[in-house]
Amino acid sequence: MERIASFTINHLKLLPGLYVSRRDQKGNCTVTTFDLRIIAPNREPVIDMPALHTIEHMAATWLRNSEQKEEIVYFGPMGCRTGCYLIMFGDLNSEDIFKMVIDMCDFILNYEGKIPGAQPDQCGNYSEQNLDMAKYYIKKYRTELINNRRFCYPE
């Protein structure tokens, strides 16, 4: 079997950033998958599940209510628990969505109250949430994005 593209990225050199993971096209439709790498793989502890689950709920809610909501296909966590994937319609670059991702981070960091969708009739694991830890990871990620603007995968 062919090795999938994401397994060709050297995760020993990968740092937090906002990367284009892939672009797919079918007919006239292009979708871009972004790698929102929140922590450095294999060098930092993975994001704990309650925090990652909260990041998913908060980010997906904000994105699907944002000015770009018609362009959002999917937002969700990576299985390795080092970040999240954002899939959007269009042939896009990291620079195109940088401000949107910063605004998403700001929403999470400033949010107070009940976590959207964290109710038993709305989520299959509604009680596994941690807003304080989600804010910890997102604050760290936001700082990395602003200070380093890593948009290209390491060689």
DSSP file with accessible surface (Angstrom, degrees, kcal/mol):
  #  RESIDUE AA STRUCTURE BP1 BP2  ACC     N-H-->O    O-->H-N    N-H-->O    O-->H-N    TCO  KAPPA ALPHA  PHI   PSI    X-CA   Y-CA   Z-CA
    1    1 A M              0   0  241      0, 0.0     2,-0.2     0, 0.0     3,-0.0   0.000 360.0 360.0 360.0 149.0    0.0    0.0    0.0
    2    2 A E        -     0   0  187      1,-0.1     2,-0.3     0, 0.0     0, 0.0  -0.469 360.0-113.3 -75.5 143.7    1.1    3.6   -0.6
    3    3 A R        -     0   0  173     -2,-0.2    -1,-0.1     1,-0.1     5,-0.1  -0.638  35.6-116.4 -75.4 132.6    1.9    5.6    2.4
    4    4 A I    >   -     0   0   91     -2,-0.3     3,-1.5     1,-0.1     4,-0.4  -0.343  25.0-109.6 -72.2 155.7   -0.6    8.4    2.9
    5    5 A A  G >  S+     0   0   54      1,-0.3     3,-1.9     2,-0.2     4,-0.4   0.852 114.0  58.6 -56.0 -40.9    0.7   12.0    2.6
    6    6 A S  G >  S+     0   0   28      1,-0.3     3,-0.8     2,-0.2    -1,-0.3   0.784 100.6  58.1 -66.0 -22.4    0.3   12.9    6.3
    7    7 A F  G <  S+     0   0  128     -3,-1.5    -1,-0.3     1,-0.2    -2,-0.2   0.531  95.4  65.1 -82.5  -5.0    2.7   10.0    7.2
    8    8 A T  G <  S+     0   0   77     -3,-1.9     2,-0.4    -4,-0.4    -1,-0.2   0.567  78.9  98.5 -90.8  -8.6    5.4   11.5    5.0
    9    9 A I  S <  S-     0   0   31     -3,-0.8     2,-1.2    -4,-0.4   146,-0.1  -0.648  84.2-119.6 -79.0 130.5    5.7   14.6    7.2
   10   10 A N    >>  -     0   0   62    144,-0.4     3,-1.5    -2,-0.4     4,-0.9  -0.587  27.7-171.1 -74.1 100.3    8.7   14.3    9.6
   11   11 A H  T 34 S+     0   0   47     -2,-1.2    -1,-0.2     1,-0.3    -2,-0.0   0.615  79.9  68.3 -70.9 -11.5    6.8   14.5   13.0
   12   12 A L  T 34 S+     0   0  122      1,-0.2    -1,-0.3    -3,-0.1    -2,-0.1   0.696 110.4  34.6 -78.3 -17.8   10.2   14.8   14.8
   13   13 A K  T <4 S+     0   0  118     -3,-1.5    -2,-0.2   141,-0.1    -1,-0.2   0.519  92.9 114.1-106.9 -11.0   10.6   18.2   13.2
   14   14 A L     <  -     0   0    0     -4,-0.9   139,-0.1   140,-0.1     3,-0.0  -0.431  42.6-178.0 -71.6 131.0    7.0   19.3   13.2
   15   15 A L        -     0   0   63     -2,-0.2    22,-0.2    25,-0.2    24,-0.1  -0.789  41.6 -66.8-121.4 166.4    6.1   22.2   15.5
   16   16 A P  S    S+     0   0    5      0, 0.0     2,-0.3     0, 0.0   134,-0.2  -0.256  79.5 115.2 -54.7 136.4    2.9   24.0   16.3
   17   17 A G  E     -A   37   0A   1     20,-1.4    20,-1.7    22,-0.1     2,-0.5  -0.975  68.2 -88.1-177.3-170.5    1.5   25.8   13.3
   18   18 A L  E     +A   36   0A   0    132,-2.7     2,-0.3    -2,-0.3    18,-0.2  -0.928  52.1 174.2-128.0  99.2   -1.1   26.2   10.7
   19   19 A Y  E     -A   35   0A   3     16,-2.5    16,-3.2    -2,-0.5     2,-0.8  -0.806  38.5-121.1-114.0 149.5   -0.3   24.0    7.7
   20   20 A V  E     -A   34   0A  30    131,-0.6    14,-0.2    -2,-0.3   133,-0.2  -0.808  29.0-177.0 -83.0 114.7   -2.0   22.9    4.5
   21   21 A S  E     -     0   0A  22     12,-2.8     2,-0.3    -2,-0.8    13,-0.2   0.885  59.4 -30.2 -79.8 -42.2   -2.3   19.2    4.9
   22   22 A R  E     -A   33   0A 120     11,-1.5    11,-3.0    -3,-0.1     2,-0.4  -0.982  45.5-136.7-168.0 162.1   -3.8   18.5    1.4
   23   23 A R  E     -A   32   0A 101     -2,-0.3     2,-0.4     9,-0.2     9,-0.2  -0.997  22.2-169.8-127.2 133.7   -6.0   19.8   -1.3
   24   24 A D  E     -A   31   0A  55      7,-2.8     7,-2.9    -2,-0.4     2,-0.4  -0.964   0.7-167.7-125.1 143.5   -8.5   17.6   -3.0
   25   25 A Q  E     +A   30   0A 133     -2,-0.4     2,-0.4     5,-0.2     5,-0.2  -0.990  12.5 175.0-133.8 137.8  -10.5   18.3   -6.1
   26   26 A K  E >  S-A   29   0A 180      3,-2.5     3,-2.2    -2,-0.4     2,-0.2  -0.949  71.4 -42.3-138.4 117.5  -13.5   16.5   -7.7
   27   27 A G  T 3  S-     0   0   61     -2,-0.4     0, 0.0     1,-0.3     0, 0.0  -0.419 125.5 -22.2  62.4-128.7  -15.0   18.2  -10.7
   28   28 A N  T 3  S+     0   0  172     -2,-0.2     2,-0.5    -3,-0.1    -1,-0.3   0.349 117.7  99.4 -92.7   4.9  -15.1   21.9  -10.0
   29   29 A C  E <   -A   26   0A  60     -3,-2.2    -3,-2.5    61,-0.0     2,-0.4  -0.844  48.5-175.8-102.1 123.8  -15.0   21.5   -6.3
   30   30 A T  E     -A   25   0A  25     -2,-0.5    60,-3.8    -5,-0.2     2,-0.4  -0.948   2.2-170.8-114.0 135.4  -11.7   22.0   -4.3
   31   31 A V  E     -AB  24  89A  31     -7,-2.9    -7,-2.8    -2,-0.4     2,-0.5  -0.976   8.7-152.2-123.0 142.1  -11.4   21.4   -0.6
   32   32 A T  E     -AB  23  88A   0     56,-3.0    56,-2.6    -2,-0.4     2,-0.6  -0.957   4.6-151.7-114.3 130.0   -8.4   22.2    1.5
   33   33 A T  E     -AB  22  87A  13    -11,-3.0   -12,-2.8    -2,-0.5   -11,-1.5  -0.908  13.3-157.7-101.5 124.7   -7.5   20.4    4.6
   34   34 A F  E     -AB  20  86A   0     52,-3.6    52,-2.0    -2,-0.6     2,-0.7  -0.838  10.2-143.7-104.1 141.4   -5.6   22.4    7.3
   35   35 A D  E     -AB  19  85A   0    -16,-3.2   -16,-2.5    -2,-0.4     2,-1.2  -0.908  10.2-166.9-101.0 105.7   -3.5   20.9   10.0
   36   36 A L  E     -AB  18  84A   3     48,-2.9    48,-2.0    -2,-0.7     2,-0.9  -0.794  12.4-165.5 -93.2  89.0   -3.9   23.0   13.1
   37   37 A R  E     +AB  17  83A   6    -20,-1.7   -20,-1.4    -2,-1.2    46,-0.2  -0.700  13.0 177.0 -85.1 107.3   -0.9   21.5   15.0
   38   38 A I        +     0   0    5     44,-1.2     2,-0.3    -2,-0.9    45,-0.2   0.849  62.9  22.6 -83.8 -36.8   -1.4   22.6   18.6
   39   39 A I  S    S-     0   0    2     43,-2.0   -22,-0.1   -24,-0.1    -1,-0.1  -0.876  89.6 -94.2-128.5 164.0    1.5   20.9   20.2
   40   40 A A    >>  -     0   0    5     -2,-0.3     3,-1.5   -24,-0.1     4,-1.5  -0.674  49.1-121.1 -78.6 115.3    4.9   19.5   19.0
   41   41 A P  T 34 S+     0   0    4      0, 0.0   -27,-0.1     0, 0.0    -1,-0.1  -0.251  87.5   4.2 -59.8 141.9    4.4   15.8   18.3
   42   42 A N  T 34 S+     0   0  127      2,-0.3   -30,-0.0     1,-0.1    -2,-0.0   0.529 125.2  66.6  64.8   8.4    6.5   13.3   20.2
   43   43 A R  T <4 S+     0   0  109     -3,-1.5    -1,-0.1     1,-0.3   -31,-0.0   0.528  98.2  43.2-127.9 -21.6    8.0   16.0   22.3
   44   44 A E  S  < S-     0   0   56     -4,-1.5    -2,-0.3     3,-0.0    -1,-0.3  -0.920  96.2 -92.0-120.7 154.2    5.1   17.3   24.4
   45   45 A P        -     0   0  111      0, 0.0     3,-0.1     0, 0.0    -5,-0.1  -0.348  52.9-102.6 -60.2 144.2    2.4   15.3   26.1
   46   46 A V        -     0   0   60      1,-0.1     2,-0.2    -7,-0.0    36,-0.2  -0.228  45.3 -86.2 -64.6 159.9   -0.6   14.8   23.9
   47   47 A I        -     0   0    0     34,-2.8    -1,-0.1    33,-0.1    36,-0.1  -0.502  50.1-112.7 -67.7 131.0   -3.7   17.0   24.5
   48   48 A D     >  -     0   0   42     -2,-0.2     4,-2.5     1,-0.1     5,-0.2  -0.325  25.1-115.6 -68.1 150.0   -5.9   15.4   27.2
   49   49 A M  H  > S+     0   0   70      1,-0.2     4,-2.9     2,-0.2     5,-0.3   0.881 110.1  52.3 -59.1 -46.2   -9.2   14.2   25.9
   50   50 A P  H  > S+     0   0   35      0, 0.0     4,-2.0     0, 0.0    80,-1.1   0.933 113.9  45.0 -59.5 -39.9  -11.5   16.5   27.9
   51   51 A A  H  > S+     0   0    0     78,-0.2     4,-2.7     2,-0.2    -2,-0.2   0.933 114.4  48.0 -66.6 -44.4   -9.6   19.6   26.6
   52   52 A L  H  X S+     0   0    2     -4,-2.5     4,-2.4     1,-0.2    -1,-0.2   0.906 110.8  51.7 -63.8 -39.7   -9.5   18.3   23.0
   53   53 A H  H  X S+     0   0   20     -4,-2.9     4,-2.4    -5,-0.2    -1,-0.2   0.916 111.1  47.8 -62.9 -41.2  -13.2   17.5   23.1
   54   54 A T  H  X S+     0   0    0     -4,-2.0     4,-3.1    -5,-0.3     5,-0.3   0.916 108.9  53.3 -67.3 -41.8  -13.9   21.0   24.4
   55   55 A I  H  X S+     0   0    1     -4,-2.7     4,-3.0     1,-0.2     5,-0.4   0.936 109.5  50.3 -56.9 -44.0  -11.7   22.5   21.7
   56   56 A E  H  X S+     0   0   58     -4,-2.4     4,-2.4     1,-0.2     5,-0.3   0.948 113.2  44.4 -59.3 -50.0  -13.7   20.6   19.1
   57   57 A H  H  X S+     0   0   25     -4,-2.4     4,-1.9     1,-0.2    -2,-0.2   0.936 118.6  42.9 -61.1 -46.8  -17.1   21.7   20.5
   58   58 A M  H  X S+     0   0    0     -4,-3.1     4,-2.5     2,-0.2    -2,-0.2   0.934 117.6  43.5 -68.6 -47.4  -16.0   25.4   20.8
   59   59 A A  H  X S+     0   0    0     -4,-3.0     4,-3.2    -5,-0.3     5,-0.3   0.931 114.4  49.2 -66.5 -45.2  -14.1   25.7   17.5
   60   60 A A  H  X S+     0   0   10     -4,-2.4     4,-2.3    -5,-0.4    -1,-0.2   0.916 112.6  48.8 -61.9 -41.3  -16.8   23.9   15.5
   61   61 A T  H  < S+     0   0   48     -4,-1.9     4,-0.4    -5,-0.3    -1,-0.2   0.943 114.9  44.1 -63.0 -47.2  -19.5   26.0   17.0
   62   62 A W  H >X S+     0   0   51     -4,-2.5     3,-1.5     1,-0.2     4,-0.6   0.947 114.2  49.1 -63.9 -48.0  -17.6   29.3   16.3
   63   63 A L  H >< S+     0   0    0     -4,-3.2     3,-1.0     1,-0.3    -1,-0.2   0.903 109.3  51.7 -59.5 -41.0  -16.6   28.3   12.8
   64   64 A R  T 3< S+     0   0  116     -4,-2.3    -1,-0.3    -5,-0.3    -2,-0.2   0.489 115.9  42.3 -79.6   0.0  -20.1   27.2   11.8
   65   65 A N  T <4 S+     0   0  118     -3,-1.5    -1,-0.3    -4,-0.4    -2,-0.2   0.321  97.3 101.6-118.0   2.1  -21.4   30.6   13.0
   66   66 A S  S X< S-     0   0   12     -3,-1.0     3,-1.8    -4,-0.6     4,-0.2  -0.201  91.8 -97.3 -81.8 175.3  -18.6   32.7   11.5
   67   67 A E  T 3  S+     0   0  191      1,-0.3     3,-0.4     2,-0.1    -1,-0.1   0.767 127.0  52.2 -62.1 -24.5  -18.6   34.9    8.4
   68   68 A Q  T >> S+     0   0   68      1,-0.2     3,-2.6    -5,-0.1     4,-0.7   0.240  72.1 119.8 -94.9  14.5  -16.9   31.9    6.6
   69   69 A K  G X4  +     0   0  105     -3,-1.8     3,-0.8     1,-0.3    -1,-0.2   0.796  69.7  57.7 -55.1 -32.1  -19.6   29.4    7.8
   70   70 A E  G 34 S+     0   0  141     -3,-0.4    -1,-0.3     1,-0.2    -2,-0.1   0.684 105.8  51.6 -72.5 -15.5  -20.5   28.5    4.2
   71   71 A E  G <4 S+     0   0   89     -3,-2.6    18,-2.6    17,-0.1     2,-0.4   0.536  86.8 101.9 -95.9  -9.1  -16.9   27.5    3.5
   72   72 A I  E <<  +C   88   0A  17     -3,-0.8    16,-0.2    -4,-0.7     3,-0.1  -0.638  34.3 165.5 -82.7 127.5  -16.6   25.1    6.5
   73   73 A V  E     -     0   0A  60     14,-3.1     2,-0.3    -2,-0.4    15,-0.2   0.796  64.9 -15.6-101.5 -45.6  -16.8   21.4    5.7
   74   74 A Y  E     -C   87   0A  96     13,-1.7    13,-3.0     2,-0.0    -1,-0.4  -0.990  44.6-169.6-161.7 146.6  -15.5   19.9    9.0
   75   75 A F  E     +C   86   0A   4     -2,-0.3    11,-0.2    11,-0.2   -15,-0.1  -0.979  32.5 133.1-138.4 130.0  -13.5   20.6   12.1
   76   76 A G  E     -C   85   0A   0      9,-2.2     9,-3.2    -2,-0.3     2,-0.1  -0.992  49.6 -79.3-168.6 167.5  -12.3   17.8   14.4
   77   77 A P  E     -C   84   0A  42      0, 0.0     7,-0.3     0, 0.0     2,-0.3  -0.335  39.4-116.2 -76.1 153.0   -9.5   16.4   16.4
   78   78 A M    >   -     0   0    7      5,-2.7     3,-1.6     1,-0.1     5,-0.2  -0.617  23.4-123.4 -79.2 147.2   -6.5   14.3   15.1
   79   79 A G  T 3  S+     0   0   83      1,-0.3    -1,-0.1    -2,-0.3     5,-0.0   0.817 111.9  58.9 -61.3 -29.9   -6.3   10.8   16.4
   80   80 A C  T 3  S-     0   0   65      1,-0.1    -1,-0.3   -34,-0.0   -33,-0.1   0.569 106.0-130.1 -77.9  -8.2   -2.8   11.4   17.7
   81   81 A R  S <  S+     0   0   85     -3,-1.6   -34,-2.8     2,-0.2    -2,-0.1   0.801  77.7 111.6  63.5  34.9   -4.2   14.2   19.9
   82   82 A T  S    S-     0   0    6    -36,-0.2   -43,-2.0     1,-0.2   -44,-1.2   0.403  86.4 -33.1-111.9  -0.9   -1.6   16.8   18.8
   83   83 A G  E     -B   37   0A   0    -46,-0.2    -5,-2.7   -45,-0.2     2,-0.3  -0.970  64.5 -88.9 175.7-161.8   -4.0   19.0   16.9
   84   84 A C  E     -BC  36  77A   0    -48,-2.0   -48,-2.9    -2,-0.3     2,-0.4  -0.924  22.8-126.2-137.9 158.1   -7.1   19.3   14.8
   85   85 A Y  E     -BC  35  76A  60     -9,-3.2    -9,-2.2    -2,-0.3     2,-0.5  -0.893  16.5-167.5-105.9 139.0   -8.1   19.2   11.1
   86   86 A L  E     -BC  34  75A   0    -52,-2.0   -52,-3.6    -2,-0.4     2,-0.5  -0.997   5.7-165.0-123.4 122.1  -10.1   22.0    9.5
   87   87 A I  E     +BC  33  74A  40    -13,-3.0   -14,-3.1    -2,-0.5   -13,-1.7  -0.946  13.3 175.1-111.6 128.6  -11.6   21.2    6.1
   88   88 A M  E     -BC  32  72A   6    -56,-2.6   -56,-3.0    -2,-0.5   -16,-0.2  -0.962  34.4-108.1-132.5 148.8  -12.8   24.1    3.9
   89   89 A F  E    S+B   31   0A  85    -18,-2.6   -58,-0.3    -2,-0.3     2,-0.1  -0.506  79.8  48.9 -67.6 140.6  -14.2   24.6    0.4
   90   90 A G  S    S-     0   0   25    -60,-3.8     2,-1.2    -2,-0.2    -2,-0.2  -0.203  93.6 -79.1 114.5 158.4  -11.7   26.4   -1.9
   91   91 A D  S    S+     0   0  109     -2,-0.1     2,-0.2   -60,-0.1    -2,-0.1  -0.790  71.8 167.4 -91.8  89.8   -8.1   26.3   -3.0
   92   92 A L        -     0   0   36     -2,-1.2     2,-0.3    -4,-0.2   -59,-0.1  -0.684  31.6-148.1-114.0 161.5   -6.8   28.0    0.1
   93   93 A N    >>  -     0   0   72     -2,-0.2     3,-0.9     1,-0.1     4,-0.7  -0.804  36.2-105.3-118.5 165.3   -3.5   28.8    1.9
   94   94 A S  H >> S+     0   0    3     -2,-0.3     3,-1.1     1,-0.3     4,-0.9   0.872 120.4  58.4 -57.6 -39.9   -2.7   29.1    5.5
   95   95 A E  H 34 S+     0   0  114      1,-0.3     4,-0.5     2,-0.2     3,-0.4   0.831  97.6  62.5 -60.0 -31.6   -2.4   32.9    5.1
   96   96 A D  H <4 S+     0   0   95     -3,-0.9    -1,-0.3     1,-0.2    -2,-0.2   0.774 116.2  28.3 -64.6 -28.8   -6.0   33.0    3.8
   97   97 A I  H <X S+     0   0    6     -3,-1.1     4,-2.6    -4,-0.7     5,-0.2   0.349  88.6 104.2-116.2   4.3   -7.4   31.7    7.1
   98   98 A F  H  X S+     0   0   21     -4,-0.9     4,-2.4    -3,-0.4     5,-0.2   0.936  85.5  44.8 -53.4 -52.2   -4.8   32.9    9.6
   99   99 A K  H  > S+     0   0  139     -4,-0.5     4,-2.8     1,-0.2    -1,-0.2   0.907 112.1  53.2 -61.7 -41.0   -7.0   35.8   10.9
  100  100 A M  H  > S+     0   0    8      2,-0.2     4,-2.3     1,-0.2    -1,-0.2   0.917 109.7  48.0 -60.3 -42.6  -10.0   33.4   11.1
  101  101 A V  H  X S+     0   0    0     -4,-2.6     4,-2.5     2,-0.2    -2,-0.2   0.911 111.5  49.9 -67.3 -39.4   -8.1   30.9   13.2
  102  102 A I  H  X S+     0   0   15     -4,-2.4     4,-2.6    -5,-0.2    -2,-0.2   0.932 111.1  49.6 -63.1 -43.8   -6.8   33.7   15.5
  103  103 A D  H  X S+     0   0   51     -4,-2.8     4,-2.3     2,-0.2    -2,-0.2   0.896 109.5  52.0 -61.9 -38.4  -10.4   34.9   15.9
  104  104 A M  H  X S+     0   0    3     -4,-2.3     4,-2.2     2,-0.2    -2,-0.2   0.926 109.6  49.2 -62.2 -44.8  -11.5   31.3   16.7
  105  105 A C  H  X S+     0   0    0     -4,-2.5     4,-2.9     1,-0.2    -2,-0.2   0.922 109.7  51.8 -60.2 -43.9   -8.8   31.1   19.4
  106  106 A D  H  X S+     0   0   43     -4,-2.6     4,-2.1     1,-0.2    -1,-0.2   0.889 106.9  53.6 -61.3 -40.0  -10.0   34.5   20.8
  107  107 A F  H  X S+     0   0   60     -4,-2.3     4,-0.8     2,-0.2    -1,-0.2   0.947 112.0  44.2 -58.6 -48.3  -13.5   33.2   21.0
  108  108 A I  H >< S+     0   0    0     -4,-2.2     3,-0.8     1,-0.2    -2,-0.2   0.935 113.5  50.6 -63.2 -45.2  -12.4   30.1   22.9
  109  109 A L  H 3< S+     0   0   40     -4,-2.9    -1,-0.2     1,-0.2    -2,-0.2   0.829 116.5  40.5 -64.8 -31.0  -10.2   32.1   25.2
  110  110 A N  H 3< S+     0   0  125     -4,-2.1    -1,-0.2    -5,-0.2    -2,-0.2   0.474  89.3 117.6 -96.1  -1.9  -12.9   34.6   26.1
  111  111 A Y    <<  +     0   0   52     -3,-0.8     2,-0.4    -4,-0.8    24,-0.1  -0.441  35.2 174.9 -74.8 136.6  -15.8   32.1   26.4
  112  112 A E        +     0   0  147     -2,-0.2     2,-0.3     2,-0.1    -2,-0.0  -0.982  41.5  39.4-132.5 145.9  -17.6   31.7   29.7
  113  113 A G  S    S-     0   0   54     -2,-0.4     2,-0.2     2,-0.0    -2,-0.0  -0.726  96.4  -9.7 118.0-167.0  -20.6   29.6   30.3
  114  114 A K  S    S-     0   0  163     -2,-0.3    -2,-0.1     1,-0.1     3,-0.0  -0.461  71.4-111.1 -71.9 139.8  -21.9   26.2   29.2
  115  115 A I    >   -     0   0   24     -2,-0.2     3,-1.9     3,-0.1    -1,-0.1  -0.544  39.5-107.5 -71.4 126.9  -20.0   24.5   26.5
  116  116 A P  T 3  S+     0   0   30      0, 0.0   -55,-0.1     0, 0.0    -1,-0.1  -0.294 100.6   9.8 -57.6 135.0  -22.1   24.3   23.3
  117  117 A G  T 3  S+     0   0   24      1,-0.1     2,-1.4    -3,-0.0     5,-0.1   0.495  86.6 128.5  77.0   4.5  -23.4   20.8   22.6
  118  118 A A    <   +     0   0   17     -3,-1.9    -1,-0.1     4,-0.1    -3,-0.1  -0.381  41.0 108.7 -92.3  58.4  -22.3   19.4   26.0
  119  119 A Q  S >> S-     0   0   74     -2,-1.4     3,-2.3     1,-0.1     4,-1.4  -0.962  79.4-116.4-129.5 148.2  -25.7   17.9   26.8
  120  120 A P  T 34 S+     0   0   79      0, 0.0     6,-0.1     0, 0.0    -1,-0.1   0.800 116.2  50.0 -58.9 -28.6  -26.6   14.2   26.8
  121  121 A D  T 34 S+     0   0  135      1,-0.2     3,-0.1     5,-0.0    -3,-0.1   0.521 116.9  42.0 -85.8  -2.3  -29.1   14.6   24.0
  122  122 A Q  T <4 S+     0   0  116     -3,-2.3     2,-0.3     1,-0.2    -1,-0.2   0.527 115.3  37.3-118.0 -12.8  -26.5   16.5   21.8
  123  123 A C    ><  -     0   0   22     -4,-1.4     3,-0.9     1,-0.1    -1,-0.2  -0.999  63.3-136.9-148.2 140.7  -23.2   14.6   22.3
  124  124 A G  T 3  S+     0   0   89     -2,-0.3    -1,-0.1     1,-0.3     3,-0.1   0.598 110.4  21.9 -73.9 -12.2  -22.2   11.0   22.7
  125  125 A N  T >  S+     0   0   75     -6,-0.1     3,-1.6     3,-0.1    -1,-0.3  -0.315  77.5 158.1-147.6  54.5  -19.8   11.8   25.5
  126  126 A Y  T <   +     0   0  101     -3,-0.9    -2,-0.1     1,-0.3    -1,-0.0   0.738  66.6  58.0 -59.8 -28.8  -21.1   15.1   26.8
  127  127 A S  T 3  S+     0   0   88      1,-0.2     2,-1.5    -4,-0.1    -1,-0.3   0.641  82.0  87.0 -84.0 -11.2  -19.6   15.0   30.3
  128  128 A E    <   +     0   0   62     -3,-1.6     2,-0.3     2,-0.0    -1,-0.2  -0.618  64.5 121.5 -90.4  82.1  -15.9   14.7   29.1
  129  129 A Q        -     0   0   34     -2,-1.5   -78,-0.2   -76,-0.1     2,-0.2  -0.976  36.6-177.9-139.9 150.3  -15.2   18.4   28.8
  130  130 A N     >  +     0   0   56    -80,-1.1     4,-2.1    -2,-0.3     5,-0.1  -0.681   2.7 178.2-153.3  94.1  -12.6   20.8   30.3
  131  131 A L  H  > S+     0   0   24      2,-0.2     4,-2.5     1,-0.2     5,-0.2   0.886  82.8  55.4 -65.6 -39.8  -12.9   24.5   29.2
  132  132 A D  H  > S+     0   0  123      1,-0.2     4,-1.7     2,-0.2    -1,-0.2   0.929 112.0  42.5 -61.7 -43.4  -10.0   25.6   31.5
  133  133 A M  H  > S+     0   0   62      2,-0.2     4,-2.3     1,-0.2     5,-0.2   0.875 110.9  56.3 -72.2 -33.7   -7.6   23.1   29.9
  134  134 A A  H  X S+     0   0    0     -4,-2.1     4,-2.6     1,-0.2     5,-0.2   0.937 108.0  49.0 -59.9 -43.4   -8.9   23.9   26.4
  135  135 A K  H  X S+     0   0   27     -4,-2.5     4,-2.7     1,-0.2     5,-0.2   0.880 107.1  56.1 -63.7 -37.9   -8.1   27.5   27.0
  136  136 A Y  H  X S+     0   0  127     -4,-1.7     4,-1.9     2,-0.2    -2,-0.2   0.957 112.4  40.7 -57.7 -52.0   -4.6   26.6   28.2
  137  137 A Y  H  X S+     0   0   25     -4,-2.3     4,-2.6     1,-0.2    -2,-0.2   0.906 116.3  49.5 -65.7 -40.8   -3.8   24.7   25.0
  138  138 A I  H  X S+     0   0    2     -4,-2.6     4,-3.1    -5,-0.2     5,-0.2   0.882 108.9  52.2 -69.5 -36.2   -5.5   27.4   22.8
  139  139 A K  H  X S+     0   0  137     -4,-2.7     4,-2.2    -5,-0.2    -1,-0.2   0.943 112.4  46.0 -62.5 -45.5   -3.6   30.2   24.5
  140  140 A K  H  X S+     0   0   54     -4,-1.9     4,-2.1    -5,-0.2    -2,-0.2   0.922 114.7  47.9 -61.9 -44.1   -0.3   28.4   23.9
  141  141 A Y  H  X S+     0   0    2     -4,-2.6     4,-2.7     2,-0.2    -2,-0.2   0.935 110.0  51.5 -63.8 -46.3   -1.3   27.7   20.3
  142  142 A R  H  X S+     0   0   66     -4,-3.1     4,-2.6     1,-0.2     5,-0.2   0.917 109.7  50.1 -58.8 -44.5   -2.4   31.3   19.6
  143  143 A T  H  X S+     0   0   63     -4,-2.2     4,-2.7    -5,-0.2     5,-0.3   0.930 110.9  49.4 -60.8 -44.7    0.9   32.6   20.9
  144  144 A E  H  X>S+     0   0   51     -4,-2.1     4,-2.3     1,-0.2     5,-0.6   0.915 111.4  49.8 -60.2 -43.9    2.9   30.2   18.7
  145  145 A L  H  X5S+     0   0    1     -4,-2.7     4,-1.9     3,-0.2    -2,-0.2   0.936 115.0  42.1 -61.9 -47.6    0.9   31.2   15.6
  146  146 A I  H  <5S+     0   0   65     -4,-2.6    -2,-0.2     1,-0.2    -1,-0.2   0.924 120.4  41.6 -67.6 -43.1    1.3   34.9   16.2
  147  147 A N  H  <5S+     0   0  114     -4,-2.7    -1,-0.2    -5,-0.2    -2,-0.2   0.813 132.0  19.1 -75.5 -30.8    5.0   34.7   17.1
  148  148 A N  H  <5S-     0   0   74     -4,-2.3    -3,-0.2    -5,-0.3     3,-0.2   0.654  73.8-155.6-118.4 -22.5    6.2   32.1   14.5
  149  149 A R     << -     0   0  136     -4,-1.9     2,-0.8    -5,-0.6    -4,-0.1   0.886  18.6-171.6  41.7  56.6    3.6   31.9   11.7
  150  150 A R        +     0   0   62   -134,-0.2  -132,-2.7    -6,-0.2    -1,-0.2  -0.696  24.0 150.5 -81.2 110.9    4.6   28.4   10.8
  151  151 A F        +     0   0   30     -2,-0.8  -131,-0.6  -134,-0.2     2,-0.4   0.462  51.2  68.0-117.9 -10.6    2.7   27.7    7.5
  152  152 A C  S    S-     0   0  106   -133,-0.1    -1,-0.1   -58,-0.0     3,-0.1  -0.960  82.5-117.0-118.7 132.8    5.1   25.2    5.8
  153  153 A Y        -     0   0   42     -2,-0.4    -2,-0.1  -133,-0.2  -139,-0.1  -0.284  41.7 -99.6 -59.4 147.6    5.8   21.7    6.9
  154  154 A P              0   0   37      0, 0.0  -144,-0.4     0, 0.0    -1,-0.1  -0.338 360.0 360.0 -67.9 150.6    9.4   21.0    7.8
  155  155 A E              0   0  196   -146,-0.1  -146,-0.0    -3,-0.1    -3,-0.0  -0.486 360.0 360.0 -78.3 360.0   11.6   19.4    5.3
